[in-house]
């Protein structure tokens, strides 16, 4: 990126900066059909493995518990038990 381009962008009004940032971010989020196809194939493989018993599921509660422990380093005391 050229220095003059950055200097020009920095002189823009806030709403103009926002419009440029939004446009740039949207250009990064454009769908990648190749990646979508790869993930679709992977998802199908995982589903087949689960159905034939070579891949085991993990209960949602366990996933959330592991996520909470990973973020805080300790188990949550405030879990709802229904």
N, C-alpha and C positions, 0 to 999 in steps of 0.2 A: 504494500500500500504506500502510495506516495505521501510524503509529509504534507504537501499542499492540500491534498484531498482531506486529510484529517483536520488540518487547520480550517478549511472551509466548513467542514461539518461542525466543528466546535463553535463557529460563529452563528450557526442557525438558531432560530427561536426554538424553545422547548417543544412545541407541537410539531415542528418540522423534523427535529431530531427523533421524536417518537415515531413519526411516519417512516423515516429511513430505517430505524431499528426494527420496527414491525415488518417492513418489507424484507429486510435481510434475514430475520428469523424465519419468516414464512418460506423463504427460498431454501433454507436448511431443512425444513420439515416436509419438503416435497416427497411424495411416496417413491420408494425404491422398489419397483416391480420385481427385480431380481431378489432382493432381500425378502420381500413378501412371499415369493415362491419357495425360497429356502426354508422359511419359518413354517409354511404350510406343510411341506414335506416332513419337517421335524415333528410338528404337532401330530401328524398322521402316524408316524413311527411310534411316538410315545403312547398314543391312544391304543394302537395295536398291541404294544408291549404290555400295557395295563390290562387289556382285555384277555390276553393269553397268559397272564400271570407272571411274566418276567420282570414287570415293573410294579412295585407296590405304591399305593397311595399314602399320603400323609394327612391325617385329620387336620381340618382347618384350625382347630384350637391349638394344636401343637405348633403349627406354623406361626400363628400369632404370638404364642408364648415365646417361641424362639426369637421372634422379631423384637419383642419387648425386652427380653433378656439381653439380646445383642446391643440394643440401644442404651440400656440403663446399667447393665452388668448385674442386675438382680431381678428376681421374679416380681411381678406385679401383685400387690395385695388386694387390689380392688377389682378383681375379675368377677363378672356376673355369673352366678351359678343358677341355672334354671332347671 
